[in-house]
Amino acid sequence: AIHLQKFYREEFGYSEGFLPITESISKRTLALPFYTDLKEEDQEKVVHKLRRAIELFGR
């Protein structure tokens, strides 16, 4: 959950349990990097790692 990342914890004082539904959902989701400057080489690396994880751990 984004509110548990260092910046948000330090800047706003968030801690585990502050947003329990968000925290529960975040444990079952996958955040992939995406932004306009993401190089094709980095995109390929993400795809490779994701495919590898699926092979190892199933769908």
PyMOL Python script that loads the backbone (N, CA, C, O; Angstrom):
from pymol import cmd

cmd.read_pdbstr("""\
ATOM      1  N   ALA A   1       0.848  -1.184   0.000  1.00  0.00           N
ATOM      2  CA  ALA A   1       0.000   0.000   0.000  1.00  0.00           C
ATOM      3  C   ALA A   1       0.888   1.239   0.000  1.00  0.00           C
ATOM      4  O   ALA A   1       1.847   1.333   0.766  1.00  0.00           O
ATOM      5  N   ILE A   2       0.559   2.167  -0.853  1.00  0.00           N
ATOM      6  CA  ILE A   2       1.415   3.334  -1.038  1.00  0.00           C
ATOM      7  C   ILE A   2       1.583   4.140   0.247  1.00  0.00           C
ATOM      8  O   ILE A   2       2.644   4.723   0.474  1.00  0.00           O
ATOM      9  N   HIS A   3       0.559   4.180   1.085  1.00  0.00           N
ATOM     10  CA  HIS A   3       0.674   4.979   2.307  1.00  0.00           C
ATOM     11  C   HIS A   3       1.673   4.382   3.300  1.00  0.00           C
ATOM     12  O   HIS A   3       2.031   5.033   4.282  1.00  0.00           O
ATOM     13  N   LEU A   4       2.123   3.156   3.055  1.00  0.00           N
ATOM     14  CA  LEU A   4       3.115   2.536   3.924  1.00  0.00           C
ATOM     15  C   LEU A   4       4.538   2.684   3.392  1.00  0.00           C
ATOM     16  O   LEU A   4       5.489   2.220   4.021  1.00  0.00           O
ATOM     17  N   GLN A   5       4.684   3.326   2.239  1.00  0.00           N
ATOM     18  CA  GLN A   5       6.021   3.599   1.737  1.00  0.00           C
ATOM     19  C   GLN A   5       6.673   4.661   2.615  1.00  0.00           C
ATOM     20  O   GLN A   5       5.997   5.483   3.233  1.00  0.00           O
ATOM     21  N   LYS A   6       7.990   4.625   2.654  1.00  0.00           N
ATOM     22  CA  LYS A   6       8.774   5.465   3.568  1.00  0.00           C
ATOM     23  C   LYS A   6       8.344   6.932   3.550  1.00  0.00           C
ATOM     24  O   LYS A   6       8.131   7.518   4.611  1.00  0.00           O
ATOM     25  N   PHE A   7       8.215   7.527   2.380  1.00  0.00           N
ATOM     26  CA  PHE A   7       7.865   8.950   2.290  1.00  0.00           C
ATOM     27  C   PHE A   7       6.563   9.248   3.015  1.00  0.00           C
ATOM     28  O   PHE A   7       6.491  10.190   3.804  1.00  0.00           O
ATOM     29  N   TYR A   8       5.537   8.453   2.754  1.00  0.00           N
ATOM     30  CA  TYR A   8       4.223   8.710   3.343  1.00  0.00           C
ATOM     31  C   TYR A   8       4.209   8.424   4.845  1.00  0.00           C
ATOM     32  O   TYR A   8       3.525   9.109   5.605  1.00  0.00           O
ATOM     33  N   ARG A   9       4.961   7.417   5.264  1.00  0.00           N
ATOM     34  CA  ARG A   9       5.050   7.147   6.701  1.00  0.00           C
ATOM     35  C   ARG A   9       5.737   8.306   7.415  1.00  0.00           C
ATOM     36  O   ARG A   9       5.281   8.757   8.466  1.00  0.00           O
ATOM     37  N   GLU A  10       6.835   8.784   6.835  1.00  0.00           N
ATOM     38  CA  GLU A  10       7.588   9.860   7.481  1.00  0.00           C
ATOM     39  C   GLU A  10       6.897  11.211   7.346  1.00  0.00           C
ATOM     40  O   GLU A  10       6.866  11.986   8.303  1.00  0.00           O
ATOM     41  N   GLU A  11       6.351  11.499   6.189  1.00  0.00           N
ATOM     42  CA  GLU A  11       5.755  12.815   5.936  1.00  0.00           C
ATOM     43  C   GLU A  11       4.387  12.980   6.599  1.00  0.00           C
ATOM     44  O   GLU A  11       4.059  14.059   7.092  1.00  0.00           O
ATOM     45  N   PHE A  12       3.601  11.922   6.611  1.00  0.00           N
ATOM     46  CA  PHE A  12       2.224  12.033   7.091  1.00  0.00           C
ATOM     47  C   PHE A  12       1.918  11.160   8.310  1.00  0.00           C
ATOM     48  O   PHE A  12       0.823  11.226   8.869  1.00  0.00           O
ATOM     49  N   GLY A  13       2.880  10.355   8.712  1.00  0.00           N
ATOM     50  CA  GLY A  13       2.703   9.545   9.911  1.00  0.00           C
ATOM     51  C   GLY A  13       1.813   8.329   9.752  1.00  0.00           C
ATOM     52  O   GLY A  13       1.311   7.795  10.741  1.00  0.00           O
ATOM     53  N   TYR A  14       1.610   7.881   8.513  1.00  0.00           N
ATOM     54  CA  TYR A  14       0.797   6.686   8.304  1.00  0.00           C
ATOM     55  C   TYR A  14       1.506   5.468   8.885  1.00  0.00           C
ATOM     56  O   TYR A  14       2.735   5.408   8.912  1.00  0.00           O
ATOM     57  N   SER A  15       0.737   4.519   9.339  1.00  0.00           N
ATOM     58  CA  SER A  15       1.293   3.272   9.838  1.00  0.00           C
ATOM     59  C   SER A  15       0.347   2.133   9.466  1.00  0.00           C
ATOM     60  O   SER A  15      -0.789   2.353   9.047  1.00  0.00           O
ATOM     61  N   GLU A  16       0.847   0.917   9.633  1.00  0.00           N
ATOM     62  CA  GLU A  16       0.031  -0.249   9.302  1.00  0.00           C
ATOM     63  C   GLU A  16      -1.238  -0.245  10.145  1.00  0.00           C
ATOM     64  O   GLU A  16      -1.202  -0.001  11.351  1.00  0.00           O
ATOM     65  N   GLY A  17      -2.349  -0.519   9.492  1.00  0.00           N
ATOM     66  CA  GLY A  17      -3.637  -0.522  10.164  1.00  0.00           C
ATOM     67  C   GLY A  17      -4.433   0.750   9.953  1.00  0.00           C
ATOM     68  O   GLY A  17      -5.616   0.804  10.289  1.00  0.00           O
ATOM     69  N   PHE A  18      -3.794   1.790   9.394  1.00  0.00           N
ATOM     70  CA  PHE A  18      -4.475   3.066   9.169  1.00  0.00           C
ATOM     71  C   PHE A  18      -5.556   2.940   8.098  1.00  0.00           C
ATOM     72  O   PHE A  18      -6.638   3.515   8.223  1.00  0.00           O
ATOM     73  N   LEU A  19      -5.251   2.184   7.048  1.00  0.00           N
ATOM     74  CA  LEU A  19      -6.203   1.945   5.960  1.00  0.00           C
ATOM     75  C   LEU A  19      -6.307   0.432   5.737  1.00  0.00           C
ATOM     76  O   LEU A  19      -5.730  -0.084   4.780  1.00  0.00           O
ATOM     77  N   PRO A  20      -7.019  -0.273   6.587  1.00  0.00           N
ATOM     78  CA  PRO A  20      -7.014  -1.739   6.532  1.00  0.00           C
ATOM     79  C   PRO A  20      -7.555  -2.333   5.236  1.00  0.00           C
ATOM     80  O   PRO A  20      -7.049  -3.360   4.785  1.00  0.00           O
ATOM     81  N   ILE A  21      -8.549  -1.732   4.636  1.00  0.00           N
ATOM     82  CA  ILE A  21      -9.083  -2.275   3.378  1.00  0.00           C
ATOM     83  C   ILE A  21      -8.053  -2.114   2.270  1.00  0.00           C
ATOM     84  O   ILE A  21      -7.809  -3.043   1.501  1.00  0.00           O
ATOM     85  N   THR A  22      -7.452  -0.937   2.193  1.00  0.00           N
ATOM     86  CA  THR A  22      -6.399  -0.688   1.206  1.00  0.00           C
ATOM     87  C   THR A  22      -5.252  -1.669   1.397  1.00  0.00           C
ATOM     88  O   THR A  22      -4.742  -2.228   0.426  1.00  0.00           O
ATOM     89  N   GLU A  23      -4.851  -1.878   2.624  1.00  0.00           N
ATOM     90  CA  GLU A  23      -3.747  -2.787   2.915  1.00  0.00           C
ATOM     91  C   GLU A  23      -4.100  -4.223   2.530  1.00  0.00           C
ATOM     92  O   GLU A  23      -3.254  -4.950   2.009  1.00  0.00           O
ATOM     93  N   SER A  24      -5.325  -4.629   2.778  1.00  0.00           N
ATOM     94  CA  SER A  24      -5.763  -5.969   2.409  1.00  0.00           C
ATOM     95  C   SER A  24      -5.739  -6.152   0.894  1.00  0.00           C
ATOM     96  O   SER A  24      -5.247  -7.164   0.394  1.00  0.00           O
ATOM     97  N   ILE A  25      -6.264  -5.185   0.178  1.00  0.00           N
ATOM     98  CA  ILE A  25      -6.287  -5.261  -1.286  1.00  0.00           C
ATOM     99  C   ILE A  25      -4.872  -5.249  -1.845  1.00  0.00           C
ATOM    100  O   ILE A  25      -4.570  -5.986  -2.783  1.00  0.00           O
ATOM    101  N   SER A  26      -4.005  -4.423  -1.280  1.00  0.00           N
ATOM    102  CA  SER A  26      -2.645  -4.308  -1.811  1.00  0.00           C
ATOM    103  C   SER A  26      -1.871  -5.615  -1.674  1.00  0.00           C
ATOM    104  O   SER A  26      -0.928  -5.855  -2.428  1.00  0.00           O
ATOM    105  N   LYS A  27      -2.252  -6.454  -0.731  1.00  0.00           N
ATOM    106  CA  LYS A  27      -1.587  -7.746  -0.563  1.00  0.00           C
ATOM    107  C   LYS A  27      -1.961  -8.726  -1.670  1.00  0.00           C
ATOM    108  O   LYS A  27      -1.304  -9.754  -1.836  1.00  0.00           O
ATOM    109  N   ARG A  28      -3.012  -8.416  -2.428  1.00  0.00           N
ATOM    110  CA  ARG A  28      -3.484  -9.313  -3.486  1.00  0.00           C
ATOM    111  C   ARG A  28      -3.336  -8.702  -4.882  1.00  0.00           C
ATOM    112  O   ARG A  28      -3.908  -9.210  -5.846  1.00  0.00           O
ATOM    113  N   THR A  29      -2.581  -7.629  -4.988  1.00  0.00           N
ATOM    114  CA  THR A  29      -2.410  -6.972  -6.281  1.00  0.00           C
ATOM    115  C   THR A  29      -0.937  -6.909  -6.658  1.00  0.00           C
ATOM    116  O   THR A  29      -0.054  -7.107  -5.824  1.00  0.00           O
ATOM    117  N   LEU A  30      -0.700  -6.635  -7.902  1.00  0.00           N
ATOM    118  CA  LEU A  30       0.652  -6.501  -8.420  1.00  0.00           C
ATOM    119  C   LEU A  30       0.770  -5.141  -9.083  1.00  0.00           C
ATOM    120  O   LEU A  30      -0.008  -4.812  -9.978  1.00  0.00           O
ATOM    121  N   ALA A  31       1.726  -4.364  -8.653  1.00  0.00           N
ATOM    122  CA  ALA A  31       1.945  -3.041  -9.239  1.00  0.00           C
ATOM    123  C   ALA A  31       3.101  -3.131 -10.232  1.00  0.00           C
ATOM    124  O   ALA A  31       4.240  -3.404  -9.855  1.00  0.00           O
ATOM    125  N   LEU A  32       2.795  -2.899 -11.486  1.00  0.00           N
ATOM    126  CA  LEU A  32       3.817  -2.909 -12.527  1.00  0.00           C
ATOM    127  C   LEU A  32       4.258  -1.482 -12.814  1.00  0.00           C
ATOM    128  O   LEU A  32       3.446  -0.559 -12.763  1.00  0.00           O
ATOM    129  N   PRO A  33       5.543  -1.293 -13.116  1.00  0.00           N
ATOM    130  CA  PRO A  33       6.004   0.061 -13.426  1.00  0.00           C
ATOM    131  C   PRO A  33       5.456   0.530 -14.771  1.00  0.00           C
ATOM    132  O   PRO A  33       5.460  -0.214 -15.752  1.00  0.00           O
ATOM    133  N   PHE A  34       4.995   1.749 -14.797  1.00  0.00           N
ATOM    134  CA  PHE A  34       4.573   2.347 -16.065  1.00  0.00           C
ATOM    135  C   PHE A  34       4.694   3.858 -15.956  1.00  0.00           C
ATOM    136  O   PHE A  34       4.181   4.485 -15.029  1.00  0.00           O
ATOM    137  N   TYR A  35       5.378   4.410 -16.920  1.00  0.00           N
ATOM    138  CA  TYR A  35       5.530   5.853 -17.034  1.00  0.00           C
ATOM    139  C   TYR A  35       6.056   6.150 -18.428  1.00  0.00           C
ATOM    140  O   TYR A  35       6.568   5.259 -19.106  1.00  0.00           O
ATOM    141  N   THR A  36       5.932   7.382 -18.851  1.00  0.00           N
ATOM    142  CA  THR A  36       6.226   7.726 -20.245  1.00  0.00           C
ATOM    143  C   THR A  36       7.682   7.507 -20.635  1.00  0.00           C
ATOM    144  O   THR A  36       7.968   7.269 -21.809  1.00  0.00           O
ATOM    145  N   ASP A  37       8.600   7.581 -19.693  1.00  0.00           N
ATOM    146  CA  ASP A  37      10.016   7.423 -20.016  1.00  0.00           C
ATOM    147  C   ASP A  37      10.539   6.005 -19.797  1.00  0.00           C
ATOM    148  O   ASP A  37      11.751   5.787 -19.806  1.00  0.00           O
ATOM    149  N   LEU A  38       9.646   5.047 -19.603  1.00  0.00           N
ATOM    150  CA  LEU A  38      10.078   3.669 -19.395  1.00  0.00           C
ATOM    151  C   LEU A  38      10.652   3.139 -20.707  1.00  0.00           C
ATOM    152  O   LEU A  38       9.938   2.986 -21.698  1.00  0.00           O
ATOM    153  N   LYS A  39      11.935   2.867 -20.693  1.00  0.00           N
ATOM    154  CA  LYS A  39      12.620   2.432 -21.910  1.00  0.00           C
ATOM    155  C   LYS A  39      12.162   1.030 -22.313  1.00  0.00           C
ATOM    156  O   LYS A  39      11.768   0.216 -21.478  1.00  0.00           O
ATOM    157  N   GLU A  40      12.227   0.779 -23.617  1.00  0.00           N
ATOM    158  CA  GLU A  40      11.809  -0.528 -24.131  1.00  0.00           C
ATOM    159  C   GLU A  40      12.608  -1.652 -23.482  1.00  0.00           C
ATOM    160  O   GLU A  40      12.062  -2.715 -23.188  1.00  0.00           O
ATOM    161  N   GLU A  41      13.882  -1.422 -23.260  1.00  0.00           N
ATOM    162  CA  GLU A  41      14.729  -2.426 -22.606  1.00  0.00           C
ATOM    163  C   GLU A  41      14.198  -2.750 -21.201  1.00  0.00           C
ATOM    164  O   GLU A  41      14.176  -3.910 -20.790  1.00  0.00           O
ATOM    165  N   ASP A  42      13.780  -1.728 -20.485  1.00  0.00           N
ATOM    166  CA  ASP A  42      13.231  -1.941 -19.144  1.00  0.00           C
ATOM    167  C   ASP A  42      11.864  -2.620 -19.205  1.00  0.00           C
ATOM    168  O   ASP A  42      11.529  -3.427 -18.337  1.00  0.00           O
ATOM    169  N   GLN A  43      11.077  -2.294 -20.229  1.00  0.00           N
ATOM    170  CA  GLN A  43       9.787  -2.961 -20.411  1.00  0.00           C
ATOM    171  C   GLN A  43      10.005  -4.456 -20.628  1.00  0.00           C
ATOM    172  O   GLN A  43       9.307  -5.289 -20.051  1.00  0.00           O
ATOM    173  N   GLU A  44      10.978  -4.776 -21.465  1.00  0.00           N
ATOM    174  CA  GLU A  44      11.276  -6.181 -21.744  1.00  0.00           C
ATOM    175  C   GLU A  44      11.739  -6.901 -20.482  1.00  0.00           C
ATOM    176  O   GLU A  44      11.400  -8.065 -20.268  1.00  0.00           O
ATOM    177  N   LYS A  45      12.505  -6.215 -19.656  1.00  0.00           N
ATOM    178  CA  LYS A  45      12.975  -6.806 -18.403  1.00  0.00           C
ATOM    179  C   LYS A  45      11.795  -7.112 -17.476  1.00  0.00           C
ATOM    180  O   LYS A  45      11.755  -8.168 -16.845  1.00  0.00           O
ATOM    181  N   VAL A  46      10.844  -6.194 -17.396  1.00  0.00           N
ATOM    182  CA  VAL A  46       9.656  -6.397 -16.561  1.00  0.00           C
ATOM    183  C   VAL A  46       8.863  -7.593 -17.074  1.00  0.00           C
ATOM    184  O   VAL A  46       8.448  -8.449 -16.291  1.00  0.00           O
ATOM    185  N   VAL A  47       8.653  -7.654 -18.380  1.00  0.00           N
ATOM    186  CA  VAL A  47       7.902  -8.765 -18.974  1.00  0.00           C
ATOM    187  C   VAL A  47       8.612 -10.086 -18.700  1.00  0.00           C
ATOM    188  O   VAL A  47       7.971 -11.071 -18.332  1.00  0.00           O
ATOM    189  N   HIS A  48       9.922 -10.113 -18.875  1.00  0.00           N
ATOM    190  CA  HIS A  48      10.695 -11.335 -18.631  1.00  0.00           C
ATOM    191  C   HIS A  48      10.545 -11.793 -17.181  1.00  0.00           C
ATOM    192  O   HIS A  48      10.293 -12.970 -16.921  1.00  0.00           O
ATOM    193  N   LYS A  49      10.700 -10.870 -16.246  1.00  0.00           N
ATOM    194  CA  LYS A  49      10.606 -11.218 -14.821  1.00  0.00           C
ATOM    195  C   LYS A  49       9.201 -11.687 -14.455  1.00  0.00           C
ATOM    196  O   LYS A  49       9.037 -12.618 -13.667  1.00  0.00           O
ATOM    197  N   LEU A  50       8.196 -11.041 -15.026  1.00  0.00           N
ATOM    198  CA  LEU A  50       6.816 -11.434 -14.746  1.00  0.00           C
ATOM    199  C   LEU A  50       6.534 -12.832 -15.293  1.00  0.00           C
ATOM    200  O   LEU A  50       5.929 -13.659 -14.612  1.00  0.00           O
ATOM    201  N   ARG A  51       6.969 -13.088 -16.512  1.00  0.00           N
ATOM    202  CA  ARG A  51       6.776 -14.425 -17.094  1.00  0.00           C
ATOM    203  C   ARG A  51       7.485 -15.489 -16.261  1.00  0.00           C
ATOM    204  O   ARG A  51       6.948 -16.573 -16.032  1.00  0.00           O
ATOM    205  N   ARG A  52       8.678 -15.170 -15.819  1.00  0.00           N
ATOM    206  CA  ARG A  52       9.455 -16.112 -15.001  1.00  0.00           C
ATOM    207  C   ARG A  52       8.734 -16.407 -13.684  1.00  0.00           C
ATOM    208  O   ARG A  52       8.668 -17.557 -13.251  1.00  0.00           O
ATOM    209  N   ALA A  53       8.201 -15.376 -13.060  1.00  0.00           N
ATOM    210  CA  ALA A  53       7.469 -15.561 -11.802  1.00  0.00           C
ATOM    211  C   ALA A  53       6.237 -16.432 -12.013  1.00  0.00           C
ATOM    212  O   ALA A  53       5.918 -17.278 -11.178  1.00  0.00           O
ATOM    213  N   ILE A  54       5.548 -16.225 -13.130  1.00  0.00           N
ATOM    214  CA  ILE A  54       4.363 -17.039 -13.430  1.00  0.00           C
ATOM    215  C   ILE A  54       4.767 -18.493 -13.647  1.00  0.00           C
ATOM    216  O   ILE A  54       4.078 -19.406 -13.190  1.00  0.00           O
ATOM    217  N   GLU A  55       5.883 -18.710 -14.344  1.00  0.00           N
ATOM    218  CA  GLU A  55       6.370 -20.074 -14.550  1.00  0.00           C
ATOM    219  C   GLU A  55       6.689 -20.750 -13.218  1.00  0.00           C
ATOM    220  O   GLU A  55       6.370 -21.922 -13.019  1.00  0.00           O
ATOM    221  N   LEU A  56       7.313 -20.015 -12.320  1.00  0.00           N
ATOM    222  CA  LEU A  56       7.744 -20.588 -11.047  1.00  0.00           C
ATOM    223  C   LEU A  56       6.600 -20.793 -10.060  1.00  0.00           C
ATOM    224  O   LEU A  56       6.564 -21.790  -9.340  1.00  0.00           O
ATOM    225  N   PHE A  57       5.676 -19.854 -10.032  1.00  0.00           N
ATOM    226  CA  PHE A  57       4.665 -19.854  -8.974  1.00  0.00           C
ATOM    227  C   PHE A  57       3.246 -20.108  -9.465  1.00  0.00           C
ATOM    228  O   PHE A  57       2.309 -20.123  -8.667  1.00  0.00           O
ATOM    229  N   GLY A  58       3.079 -20.307 -10.756  1.00  0.00           N
ATOM    230  CA  GLY A  58       1.750 -20.577 -11.298  1.00  0.00           C
ATOM    231  C   GLY A  58       0.948 -19.317 -11.514  1.00  0.00           C
ATOM    232  O   GLY A  58       1.399 -18.203 -11.249  1.00  0.00           O
ATOM    233  N   ARG A  59      -0.261 -19.532 -12.007  1.00  0.00           N
ATOM    234  CA  ARG A  59      -1.116 -18.379 -12.332  1.00  0.00           C
ATOM    235  C   ARG A  59      -2.089 -18.112 -11.246  1.00  0.00           C
ATOM    236  O   ARG A  59      -2.888 -17.180 -11.348  1.00  0.00           O
TER     237      ARG A  59
END
""", "prot")
cmd.dss("prot")
cmd.show_as("cartoon", "prot")
cmd.util.cbc("prot")
cmd.orient("prot")
